[in-house]
Amino acid sequence: MNKQPYPQIFFTDLDGTLLTTDKKITPATMDALGQWTEAGNKLALSSGRAIESVNHVRTTLGLDFPGMYLIGCNGSEIYDCDSNTVISRTALTFPQTALIMETARQQGVHCHTYTDTHIISPADTEELHYYRRGILTPVIICEDVLSALDKEPCKCIAIEIHEKEKLEHFRQTLLPLVKDEVSLLYSNDQYLEIFPGSSGKGSAIQKLCSLLNIPLSRTIAAGDEANDISMLQAAALGIAMSNAKSYVKQAANLITETDNDHDGLAPILLQYK
């Protein structure tokens, strides 16, 4: 058992980190997670996905460990699995959401947002179908996206599957309009995550540790993409996957010896449990 006065807490990204390319968890990694939590430590799944989608991954893959937390929308929502409640939420404003959606419309870039239960998209596009290959959240198609929202959303996502330059032009157009009030970070080459500037995966580490009275010195985080960098920097030990982008590796304290398809996280969890 963990002999420290405080448990450790492991914050892990999903896609490209904890999950394999085919969105599974290897037996060795699952065993390491079991040993990690059996030692009295905590686990937080931290993703750009909405909470509903993160929870679907958790239940589908059998990630049923005590004291688990889910962090969705790049840190904008924190969910306590034991109590089935959202314990922290940071949202974009309606004017920010309207600006993002209108700029995307003008530039011909697919952009959608979310309620707690649905994806809200202004059109049924090729990009939406691409996104939903691994995201099973139901969709509402509504040209006036804001009219379908029951409250301010935690994030939007812009998607371009053919021209990265088009997505980058959209990002560069938005930057001076939203300043530091909105973050614009890639979760892969096709997905641009758009969420409150006061949020982020690193901010979520600080919020959850404060709520649980766990020192930041007891935190470990792992990721592979730009939206994971704040998390790696906030944690006491930041781990970049061997398959991570080079600039993510530069932000980490440690790089796994193998990638997400070959149990990259397992030996590290076993070493630090």
GIRASUL-V269114 format. One line per field, one symbol per residue. ss: DSSP state (@ for helix, = for strand, . for the rest). phi: phi as a letter, one per 40 degrees, with the letter a starting at -180 (. if undefined). burial: I if it has 16 or more other ideal C-beta (glycine too) atoms within 10 Angstrom, else O. Layout:
ss: ???
phi: ???
burial: ???
//
This chain:
ss: ........====..=...=.......@@@@@@@@@@@@...=====....@@@@@@@@@@.......=====@@@.====....=====....@@@@@@@@@@@@@@..=====....===....@@@@@@.......===...@@@@......=====....@@@@@@@@@@@@@@@@@@=======..======....@@@@@@@@@@@@...@@@=====..@@@@@@@@@..====.....@@@@@...==..........@@@@@@@.
phi: .ccccbccbbbbcccgbcccdcgbbcdccccccccccccgcbbbcbbcccddcccccdcccgcbbcgcbbbbffgcbbbccccfbcbaabbccccccccccccccccgbcabbaccbbcbbcacbdccccccdbbcdcbbcadcdcccccacccabbbbacbbcccccccccccdccbfccbcbbcbacbbbcbadccchccccdcccccccfbcccbbbbbaabdccccccccccbbbbcccccdcccccccabccbcccbfdcdccccccc
burial: OOOOOOIIIIIIIIIIIIIIOOOOIIOOIIOIIOOIIOIIIIIIIIIIIIIIIIIOIIOOOOIOIOIIIIIIIIIIIIIIIOOOOOOIIIIIOOOIIOIIIOIIOOIOIIIIIIIOOIIIIIOOIOIIOIIOOOIOIOIOOIOOIOOIIOOIIIIIIIIIIOOOOOIOOIIOOIOOOIOOOIIIIIIIOIIIIIIIIOIIIIIIIOIIIOOIOIOOOIIIIIIIIIIIIIIIOIIOIIIIIOIIIOOIIOIIOOOIOOIIOOIIIIOIIOOOI
//
